[in-house]
Amino acid sequence: MIRLRPLPANLATDFELHQCVEVFYNGVWWKGVVTEVPGRDGDLLYSVCFPASREEFQFKASEIWRQMKCRFMA
């Protein structure tokens, strides 16, 4: 198995409304925004909107990553 990215130091399981995240969907990493968090009604899915395509999908917390920030040093 080839890993395209390193695993994060700690996997986040709680995401906040309007938080910028990344989701691996359809074989591509997508930048998205959390638009709905699970409620107390037993729903365990987060809604994530992809601004680039204006689509919204639901994902488990384990499928979502905090958006990674990269700094390049010369």
Secondary structure, 3 states (H helix, E strand, C coil): CCCCCCCCCCCCCCCCCCCEEEEEECCEEEEEEEEECCCCCCCCEEEEEECCCCEEEEEEHHHEEECCCCCCCC
